[in-house]
Amino acid sequence: MKRKITLKHIARELDVSISTVSKALKNSEEIGQDTKEKIQAFAKLYNYRPNNIAISLKNKRTKNIGVIIPDIVHHFFTTVFRGIEQYANNKGYNVIVCVSDESFDKEVINMEMLANGSIDGFIMALAGETQLKNDFNHLKEVTEQGIPLVLFDRVTEDVQCDKVIINDEEAAYQAVKKLIASGRRKIALVTTEGYLNVSAKRAEGYFRALKEHHLPIDKDMILELPYQKDNEKKSEEFFRNRSIDAVLCVNEIFAVKCMGIVQRSGKRVPDDIAFIGFTDGILSRLSTPTLSSVDQHGELMGETAARMLIEKIERDHDQEEEEIFQTRIISATLVERESTLGSLK
Amino acid sequence: MKRKITLKHIARELDVSISTVSKALKNSEEIGQDTKEKIQAFAKLYNYRPNNIAISLKNKRTKNIGVIIPDIVHHFFTTVFRGIEQYANNKGYNVIVCVSDESFDKEVINMEMLANGSIDGFIMALAGETQLKNDFNHLKEVTEQGIPLVLFDRVTEDVQCDKVIINDEEAAYQAVKKLIASGRRKIALVTTEGYLNVSAKRAEGYFRALKEHHLPIDKDMILELPYQKDNEKKSEEFFRNRSIDAVLCVNEIFAVKCMGIVQRSGKRVPDDIAFIGFTDGILSRLSTPTLSSVDQHGELMGETAARMLIEKIERDHDQEEEEIFQTRIISATLVERESTLGSLK
C-alpha cells in the first residue's frame, strides 16, 4: 500500500518549514520561484492531496470532535474543554484533544492528522505562533473541504467560520474602572510578550478606562512577560522601581506570581496595591489573599462552541442555500475577592 | 457502506451498561444467561468485531500515540502529558489525548475509538471507576490484538503490559519520617474517598512510618475527601475537633485547601501544623506559605512511558521469541518549602 504523504513529510524531505510547503502549494508569492517549483514537483511526484480521505467522509460520520488547544496548563483551556466534553458527550460525541504548545507547526500537524478521517469537525483556539505568523492556510483548507470549524477565544478575521469570543476589551475596561472607583490612580498592566490577540484586546480596555478618567497612559507602567517561562527578576525589578497602587493582569498565573513578589517586598495586598486577574481558576480561589478575577465562563464558552459545531455537523446540507457563520460573544464577569477589598485611603 | 458497530452502540440499543456488553461478549459468568444470549445474538447480527480495523494495521503505522488520562485538571497528569509529548514529538510521533473523567464507560469508549486505526499504541492511567470496578477487559482486548500499551501511575496487575510507576509507598514513608524527625507526633492523613490504588500505597507508607516510631495508628486521624468535588465543611469539622501537628496530603489541591482552612481558624503553618503534599505543581510553589511537596517527576514519567511505547512499536516483531514486559519505578523526591520549616517546640 502506498503511504499517504503529508505536509510534514514534504517539509522534512526538502528541509524547509511546514509553513513554506503550505504556502508553496497555494502558489503564494511569498515563496521564491525555485523553492516553489521544487515543492510542487515533489508533491506531484508523491501524489500529495490535502486531507484526501476527508472528502469522502461527508456521509460517514465518526461521531468524534477534534479539539486543538494551545496548552493544557492554563486553567482556562481546561475549563473550555470540560464544557465541550459535557455538551458533546450528551449528544453522543467523543472528544479528541491535541495540544499545539503555541507552535504553528504542531497546530498544522495535528490538524492534518485529525482531518484525515478521525473527526467530524474542529473546535480550536489558535496557537500564539500562528497569530504572530498570520498564516491561516491550514484552517482555510479544512473549511474549504466542508469540515466544520469553530474558533474560540483566540480567533482570526481571516477565516470564515463560526466563532465564540468573550468581550475582553469590555471586561478589562470594567475591571480598571472598578480599580479607579476605589481610589486607585497608578494602575499597572501585566501582559504577555508580543500581545497575543486576546491580550491586545484587554490592553485596549485598560487604555479606554484610563483615558475616560483622564489618567495618563504610560508605557512604563506596562510589564510584558513571556507566556510560558518564568521571569521573576523582570517582575521584581518592575515592582521595585515604580509607584503602583493597582495592577490588572491578563491571566491568574501572572497575578498570583506578582502578588507574591509584592508581598515579599513588604507591601500589603490590597491595602497598598490591589490586584485583578483574568481566568477565575483554582489559583484565584486558593491564593493568599484570594484574587479578584475576571471569570471568562470557560465552560459556557466550550458548551457554546460544541453546540454550534454539532449543529453544523448534523445540518442537512442539501436543504440549505448559503453558508451562514455566526460569532457569539460570552460576557465576562468580575468576581470580587480579597485582593480588591476596600478603598485606597 | 455498512456502519461499524461498537460496544457503545450495542449497550445503547439493548439498554444495558458497556461493562455488561463487554463481559457478555467474553462469556463471563457474572452476566445472566438471558442477557448474555441477547447481547451475543445482537453482536453477531450486526457483525461486531472488536476494533476490527486495528488488526490490519500492523504494517501501516500511523505515527500517532493515544493517551488516555483521568482528568486534565490535576497538574500531575498535565506534566506527564508534556513529558510524553516532548519525547514522542522528537521521535516524529503525534500525541492524541482523550480524557476519561474517572469514568469507566468513557475510558472504554475512548479506547475503542482510538484503537480503530488512529494510533500505534496507548499510554494510560486508569480511571478511578475502572479501578473500583476491577474490570480490565477493554485493556486486555487491545493488548491481545498486539497494540502496545503502557500504563503509568494508576496501573493494575491484571493486565500484562509495560508499566511506569513511582515508589508511592516509600515517598509517603519518607515524608512522614521527615515530619516525625521535626518533632511532630500527631500526624493526620488527608486522602481520597475509597482510596484509589495510588492513595492506598501512600497510606501504607504513612502507616509504616508511624509504626516504626511506635506512634498510634488512629483511623480518626484520616480524612477522606471526594476526588473532584469540594467538601469544605467536612474538612473544617475535621481540623476543628482534633489535636493535629502535621498533615500528609495525597495531592497538592487537598493540601492547599486544608492549609487555608487551618490558617483561617487562627493556627499558624508551619509553627502549629506542618504540611506536606503530593504533586509538586504550581499550587505548591505559589501558595502561602509555600508547600513542601513530593515531586513525582511527571515529565520523566511521561518520557519513560513514551520511550517504552515507541520501542515496542518500532521493534521488529519477526525477530523476537517472547514478549517481555517491564515495570519501571521512578523515585519521587521531597521538595522542602516553608510549610515544613523548623521543628516543633
HADDOCK unambig.tbl for C-alpha pairs under 7 A between the chains (distance, minus, plus):
assign (segid A and resid 72 and name CA) (segid B and resid 72 and name CA) 7.00 0.50 0.50
assign (segid A and resid 72 and name CA) (segid B and resid 78 and name CA) 6.47 0.50 0.50
assign (segid A and resid 73 and name CA) (segid B and resid 78 and name CA) 6.64 0.50 0.50
assign (segid A and resid 78 and name CA) (segid B and resid 72 and name CA) 6.49 0.50 0.50
assign (segid A and resid 78 and name CA) (segid B and resid 73 and name CA) 6.66 0.50 0.50
assign (segid A and resid 95 and name CA) (segid B and resid 98 and name CA) 6.77 0.50 0.50
assign (segid A and resid 96 and name CA) (segid B and resid 96 and name CA) 6.63 0.50 0.50
assign (segid A and resid 96 and name CA) (segid B and resid 97 and name CA) 5.96 0.50 0.50
assign (segid A and resid 96 and name CA) (segid B and resid 98 and name CA) 5.34 0.50 0.50
assign (segid A and resid 97 and name CA) (segid B and resid 96 and name CA) 5.96 0.50 0.50
assign (segid A and resid 97 and name CA) (segid B and resid 97 and name CA) 5.04 0.50 0.50
assign (segid A and resid 97 and name CA) (segid B and resid 98 and name CA) 6.19 0.50 0.50
assign (segid A and resid 98 and name CA) (segid B and resid 95 and name CA) 6.78 0.50 0.50
assign (segid A and resid 98 and name CA) (segid B and resid 96 and name CA) 5.34 0.50 0.50
assign (segid A and resid 98 and name CA) (segid B and resid 97 and name CA) 6.21 0.50 0.50
assign (segid A and resid 257 and name CA) (segid B and resid 286 and name CA) 6.83 0.50 0.50
assign (segid A and resid 283 and name CA) (segid B and resid 283 and name CA) 6.95 0.50 0.50
assign (segid A and resid 286 and name CA) (segid B and resid 257 and name CA) 6.85 0.50 0.50
assign (segid A and resid 287 and name CA) (segid B and resid 287 and name CA) 6.01 0.50 0.50
assign (segid A and resid 288 and name CA) (segid B and resid 288 and name CA) 6.00 0.50 0.50
